[in-house]
Amino acid sequence: MKVNKIELKGFRNINEMCIEPDSAVNIIYGENAQGKTNILEGIWLFSGLKSFRGAKDRELVGFGNNFSKLKLDFEAFSRNQKAEITVINKRAATLNGVTLPSPTAMMGKFNTVIFSPSFMSVIKDGPSERRKFIDAAICQLKPNYARILSEYNRLLQQRNVILKDISVNAQLYDMLDIIDEKISVSGQAVIDWRKEYLSTLTPFIVDIYGGLSSGREEISFNYVKKSDERNEKTLSDILKEKRREDILNKITLAGPHRDDIEILLNGFSARSFGSQGQQRSCALALKLGEAAVIEKETGEKPVILLDDVMSELDVLRQDYILNHIKDRQVFITCCDPSAVLRMLGGKTFNISKGEIV
């Protein structure tokens, strides 16, 4: 996939802008709060998803404007295509002149992968952030997984309600047996899908992180199931073993909703022992690995958006990002113009007050 042209009008602090990017690396640089991230956000919206910054649709319309309009000319699936997004109180989208039922209908038509500073939570925070990452990545590729995950979460809620009431209503034991049969099936499916995705993702990340660290560090992953240190038991076995404890605590203590993906550097926890630069490199490798998996599964290279990725990286890691991400289109925002001098090709755009200067 490739962006040929992006036009933004009345979007955030951008009154009017047209960018015709390079097919490889594009550097968007300037001081803070000038509109660099707004450009990435505008491209990202064509993925069919909401703002990666958590903004509501009406917040996308620039101050003093009644609406925003975004236009994208892009290449995907061996054809040139055009898409438009109009934002008034909410977003509306068209693709090749056809009005879409909702902006989410763009999903799968134009794929992007975004790294933003908030993604560092996947490395620095608790297991829920890593579960969110892997679940969202699988859902993009396998819509059926979203249904299975939703079914598991629905059964989990039902099970927790039973656990709260079972001490005063013995008849609920029979219902707990039924729920445990169903939740074991859907929950085990979630675990299996996650492990399969991780096994596909890992070789890409090992290669990418090796490039980022110039071979000085080695990254690895473990899928950690709660209450199963050797990672050998089925969810059905775990639920049986934990039932008494679950009843006492009135909550389900084990299952994919409690699992974690352990990220290791040279055998040590990246979360606990990694430096700021190493942690940022891990997060970046995850995103570039996600892009590689999308390419493997769909045959299309997603557009990569890297927001403020250069900070806390040494020169060698920056050089890898600028000059060694091959055969795909990349947009990078940064404040330091010296990064531009180290780029061997591509295009640069200096942004000030929402304009190209």
C-alpha positions as CSV (number, residue, x, y, z in Angstrom):
1,M,0.0,0.0,0.0
2,K,1.1,3.5,-0.7
3,V,-0.2,7.0,-0.1
4,N,0.1,9.1,-3.4
5,K,-1.5,12.2,-2.0
6,I,-3.1,13.3,1.2
7,E,-5.2,16.6,1.4
8,L,-6.4,18.0,4.7
9,K,-8.8,20.9,5.1
10,G,-10.1,22.4,8.4
11,F,-8.5,19.5,10.3
12,R,-7.2,20.2,13.7
13,N,-4.8,23.2,13.4
14,I,-4.4,22.6,9.6
15,N,-6.4,25.1,7.6
16,E,-5.4,23.6,4.2
17,M,-2.5,21.2,3.3
18,C,-1.6,18.9,0.4
19,I,1.3,16.4,0.7
20,E,2.6,14.2,-2.1
21,P,4.9,11.9,-0.2
22,D,7.8,9.7,-1.3
23,S,7.1,6.0,-1.7
24,A,9.8,5.2,0.9
25,V,10.6,7.3,4.0
26,N,9.0,10.7,4.8
27,I,10.2,12.9,7.6
28,I,7.7,15.4,9.1
29,Y,9.7,17.7,11.4
30,G,9.2,20.9,13.3
31,E,8.8,22.2,16.8
32,N,6.2,20.8,19.2
33,A,2.4,21.6,18.8
34,Q,2.8,22.6,15.1
35,G,0.7,19.9,13.5
36,K,3.1,17.1,12.8
37,T,1.0,14.4,14.6
38,N,-2.2,15.8,13.0
39,I,-0.9,14.7,9.6
40,L,-0.3,11.1,10.8
41,E,-3.7,11.1,12.5
42,G,-5.4,12.2,9.2
43,I,-3.7,9.3,7.3
44,W,-4.6,6.9,10.1
45,L,-8.4,7.8,10.0
46,F,-8.5,6.1,6.5
47,S,-7.8,2.8,8.2
48,G,-11.5,2.9,9.3
49,L,-10.6,3.2,13.0
50,K,-11.1,6.1,15.4
51,S,-8.3,8.6,16.3
52,F,-5.3,6.8,17.8
53,R,-5.2,9.8,20.2
54,G,-8.6,9.0,21.7
55,A,-10.2,12.1,20.2
56,K,-14.0,12.3,19.6
57,D,-15.0,13.0,16.0
58,R,-16.1,16.6,16.7
59,E,-12.7,17.4,18.2
60,L,-11.1,16.8,14.7
61,V,-12.7,19.9,13.3
62,G,-10.4,22.8,13.5
63,F,-11.3,25.9,15.6
64,G,-13.5,28.3,13.6
65,N,-14.4,25.7,11.0
66,N,-17.8,24.0,10.4
67,F,-16.3,20.8,9.1
68,S,-13.2,18.9,8.2
69,K,-12.5,17.2,4.8
70,L,-9.7,14.7,4.2
71,K,-8.9,13.3,0.8
72,L,-6.6,10.3,0.2
73,D,-5.2,9.1,-3.1
74,F,-3.6,5.7,-2.5
75,E,-2.5,2.4,-4.1
76,A,-3.8,-0.9,-2.8
77,F,-4.4,-4.3,-4.2
78,S,-2.9,-3.4,-7.5
79,R,-5.1,-0.4,-8.2
80,N,-5.2,3.4,-7.7
81,Q,-8.0,4.4,-5.3
82,K,-9.5,7.5,-3.8
83,A,-11.2,8.0,-0.4
84,E,-12.7,10.9,1.4
85,I,-13.7,11.6,5.0
86,T,-15.9,14.4,6.0
87,V,-16.2,15.3,9.7
88,I,-19.1,17.5,11.0
89,N,-20.4,16.0,14.2
90,K,-19.2,12.6,13.2
91,R,-17.2,11.0,10.4
92,A,-18.6,10.0,7.0
93,A,-16.6,8.3,4.3
94,T,-16.6,7.5,0.6
95,L,-14.4,5.1,-1.3
96,N,-13.9,5.5,-5.1
97,G,-17.0,7.7,-5.2
98,V,-19.2,5.3,-3.3
99,T,-20.7,6.4,0.1
100,L,-19.8,3.8,2.8
101,P,-22.3,2.7,5.4
102,S,-19.8,3.9,8.1
103,P,-16.1,4.8,8.3
104,T,-15.4,1.4,9.7
105,A,-16.1,-0.1,6.2
106,M,-12.6,1.2,5.3
107,M,-11.1,-1.5,7.4
108,G,-9.0,-3.8,5.3
109,K,-9.1,-1.4,2.3
110,F,-6.2,0.8,3.5
111,N,-4.0,-0.7,6.2
112,T,-1.7,1.3,8.4
113,V,0.3,0.5,11.6
114,I,0.8,3.4,14.1
115,F,3.5,3.9,16.7
116,S,2.9,6.7,19.1
117,P,4.4,7.5,22.5
118,S,1.3,6.1,24.2
119,F,2.2,2.7,22.8
120,M,5.0,2.5,25.3
121,S,2.4,1.3,27.8
122,V,2.7,-2.1,26.1
123,I,6.2,-2.4,27.5
124,K,6.0,-0.3,30.7
125,D,2.5,-1.1,32.1
126,G,0.7,-4.3,33.2
127,P,-0.4,-7.4,31.3
128,S,-3.7,-5.8,30.1
129,E,-1.8,-3.5,27.7
130,R,0.0,-6.4,26.1
131,R,-3.3,-8.4,25.8
132,K,-4.9,-5.4,24.1
133,F,-2.1,-5.2,21.6
134,I,-2.2,-8.9,20.6
135,D,-6.0,-9.0,20.5
136,A,-6.3,-5.9,18.3
137,A,-3.6,-7.2,16.0
138,I,-5.4,-10.5,15.5
139,C,-8.8,-8.9,15.0
140,Q,-7.4,-6.8,12.1
141,L,-6.4,-10.0,10.3
142,K,-9.0,-12.5,11.6
143,P,-12.5,-11.1,12.1
144,N,-13.7,-14.4,13.5
145,Y,-11.3,-13.9,16.4
146,A,-13.3,-10.8,17.5
147,R,-16.4,-13.0,17.8
148,I,-14.6,-15.7,19.8
149,L,-13.1,-13.1,22.2
150,S,-16.5,-11.4,22.6
151,E,-18.0,-14.8,23.4
152,Y,-15.4,-15.5,26.0
153,N,-15.8,-12.1,27.7
154,R,-19.6,-12.6,27.8
155,L,-19.2,-16.0,29.4
156,L,-16.7,-14.6,31.8
157,Q,-19.1,-12.0,33.0
158,Q,-21.8,-14.7,33.5
159,R,-19.4,-16.9,35.4
160,N,-18.4,-14.1,37.8
161,V,-22.0,-13.3,38.5
162,I,-22.5,-17.0,39.5
163,L,-19.4,-17.0,41.6
164,K,-20.8,-14.0,43.6
165,D,-24.1,-15.7,44.3
166,I,-23.2,-19.4,44.6
167,S,-22.6,-19.3,48.3
168,V,-26.2,-18.5,49.0
169,N,-27.7,-20.6,46.1
170,A,-26.4,-24.1,45.8
171,Q,-28.4,-24.7,42.6
172,L,-25.9,-22.5,40.8
173,Y,-23.3,-25.3,40.9
174,D,-25.1,-27.0,38.0
175,M,-25.1,-23.7,36.1
176,L,-21.4,-23.3,36.9
177,D,-20.6,-26.7,35.3
178,I,-22.4,-25.7,32.1
179,I,-20.6,-22.3,31.9
180,D,-17.3,-23.9,32.6
181,E,-17.7,-26.3,29.6
182,K,-18.5,-23.3,27.3
183,I,-15.9,-20.9,28.6
184,S,-13.2,-23.6,28.4
185,V,-13.9,-23.9,24.7
186,S,-13.9,-20.2,23.8
187,G,-11.1,-19.4,26.3
188,Q,-8.8,-22.1,25.0
189,A,-9.5,-20.8,21.4
190,V,-8.4,-17.3,22.5
191,I,-5.2,-18.8,24.0
192,D,-4.5,-20.8,20.9
193,W,-5.1,-17.9,18.5
194,R,-2.8,-15.7,20.6
195,K,0.0,-18.3,20.7
196,E,-0.3,-18.8,16.9
197,Y,-0.1,-15.1,16.2
198,L,2.9,-14.8,18.6
199,S,4.7,-17.6,16.8
200,T,4.2,-15.8,13.5
201,L,5.2,-12.5,14.9
202,T,8.3,-13.5,16.8
203,P,10.7,-14.3,13.9
204,F,10.0,-10.9,12.4
205,I,10.5,-9.1,15.7
206,V,13.8,-11.0,16.4
207,D,15.1,-9.8,13.0
208,I,13.9,-6.2,13.4
209,Y,15.2,-5.8,16.9
210,G,18.5,-7.3,15.9
211,G,18.7,-4.6,13.3
212,L,17.7,-1.9,15.7
213,S,20.3,-3.0,18.3
214,S,23.0,-3.8,15.7
215,G,23.0,-7.4,17.0
216,R,24.0,-6.3,20.5
217,E,20.8,-7.5,22.1
218,E,18.4,-10.5,21.7
219,I,14.6,-10.2,22.2
220,S,12.3,-13.2,23.0
221,F,8.8,-13.8,24.2
222,N,6.9,-16.1,26.5
223,Y,3.1,-16.5,26.6
224,V,2.4,-16.8,30.3
225,K,-0.8,-18.5,31.4
226,K,-2.0,-17.6,34.9
227,S,-1.6,-20.5,37.4
228,D,0.3,-22.6,34.9
229,E,4.0,-22.0,35.3
230,R,5.0,-24.8,32.9
231,N,2.4,-23.7,30.3
232,E,1.1,-27.2,29.8
233,K,-2.4,-27.3,31.2
234,T,-5.6,-26.7,29.3
235,L,-8.0,-24.0,30.4
236,S,-10.5,-26.7,31.4
237,D,-7.9,-28.2,33.8
238,I,-7.0,-24.8,35.3
239,L,-10.6,-23.9,35.9
240,K,-11.3,-27.2,37.7
241,E,-8.2,-26.7,39.9
242,K,-9.1,-23.1,40.7
243,R,-12.8,-23.5,41.3
244,R,-12.7,-23.6,45.1
245,E,-10.5,-20.5,45.1
246,D,-12.7,-18.8,42.6
247,I,-15.8,-19.4,44.7
248,L,-14.0,-18.0,47.8
249,N,-12.8,-14.9,46.0
250,K,-16.1,-14.5,44.0
251,I,-14.2,-14.0,40.7
252,T,-12.5,-15.9,38.0
253,L,-8.8,-15.9,38.8
254,A,-7.4,-17.7,35.7
255,G,-8.0,-17.6,32.0
256,P,-6.9,-15.6,29.0
257,H,-8.2,-12.4,30.6
258,R,-5.4,-12.7,33.1
259,D,-2.6,-14.0,30.8
260,D,0.5,-12.0,29.9
261,I,3.1,-11.8,27.1
262,E,6.5,-11.6,28.7
263,I,9.0,-9.6,26.7
264,L,12.7,-10.4,27.4
265,L,16.0,-8.8,26.4
266,N,18.9,-11.1,26.7
267,G,16.8,-13.2,29.0
268,F,15.7,-10.4,31.4
269,S,12.4,-8.6,31.6
270,A,12.3,-5.6,29.3
271,R,9.8,-4.0,31.6
272,S,11.9,-4.3,34.7
273,F,15.4,-4.0,33.4
274,G,15.3,-2.4,30.0
275,S,16.6,1.2,29.5
276,Q,14.4,3.9,28.0
277,G,16.0,3.3,24.6
278,Q,15.7,-0.5,24.8
279,Q,12.0,-0.3,25.8
280,R,11.3,2.1,22.9
281,S,13.1,-0.3,20.6
282,C,11.0,-3.2,21.8
283,A,7.8,-1.2,21.3
284,L,8.9,-0.2,17.8
285,A,9.9,-3.7,16.9
286,L,6.4,-4.9,17.9
287,K,4.8,-2.4,15.5
288,L,7.2,-3.1,12.7
289,G,6.6,-6.8,13.3
290,E,2.9,-6.3,13.2
291,A,3.3,-4.7,9.8
292,A,5.3,-7.7,8.6
293,V,2.6,-10.1,9.7
294,I,-0.1,-8.0,7.9
295,E,2.0,-8.2,4.7
296,K,2.5,-12.0,5.1
297,E,-1.2,-12.6,5.6
298,T,-2.6,-10.1,3.0
299,G,0.2,-9.7,0.5
300,E,0.0,-5.9,1.0
301,K,2.5,-3.8,2.8
302,P,0.7,-1.5,5.3
303,V,1.7,2.2,5.5
304,I,3.8,2.7,8.7
305,L,3.2,5.8,10.8
306,L,5.9,6.6,13.5
307,D,5.1,9.5,15.8
308,D,7.9,10.9,17.9
309,V,9.9,7.7,17.5
310,M,13.4,9.1,17.5
311,S,13.6,10.4,21.1
312,E,15.5,8.2,23.5
313,L,17.1,6.2,20.6
314,D,20.8,6.3,20.0
315,V,22.3,7.2,16.6
316,L,22.6,3.6,15.4
317,R,18.9,2.9,16.2
318,Q,17.8,6.1,14.5
319,D,19.9,5.2,11.5
320,Y,18.1,1.8,11.2
321,I,14.7,3.6,11.2
322,L,15.8,6.2,8.6
323,N,17.7,4.0,6.2
324,H,17.0,0.3,6.7
325,I,13.2,-0.1,6.7
326,K,13.0,-1.5,3.2
327,D,10.4,-1.6,0.5
328,R,7.6,0.1,2.4
329,Q,6.2,3.6,2.9
330,V,7.0,5.2,6.2
331,F,6.0,8.6,7.8
332,I,8.1,9.7,10.7
333,T,7.5,12.8,12.9
334,C,10.4,14.3,14.9
335,C,11.5,17.6,16.4
336,D,15.2,17.4,15.7
337,P,16.1,18.5,12.2
338,S,19.5,16.8,12.5
339,A,17.7,13.5,11.8
340,V,17.0,14.7,8.3
341,L,20.7,15.1,7.6
342,R,21.3,11.4,8.2
343,M,18.5,10.2,5.8
344,L,19.9,8.8,2.6
345,G,16.7,9.2,0.5
346,G,13.0,10.0,0.7
347,K,11.3,13.4,1.4
348,T,11.2,15.9,4.2
349,F,8.4,18.3,5.3
350,N,9.0,21.2,7.7
351,I,5.8,22.0,9.6
352,S,5.1,25.3,11.4
353,K,1.7,26.5,12.6
354,G,-0.2,23.9,10.6
355,E,1.6,24.7,7.3
356,I,4.4,23.4,5.2
357,V,7.3,25.9,5.2
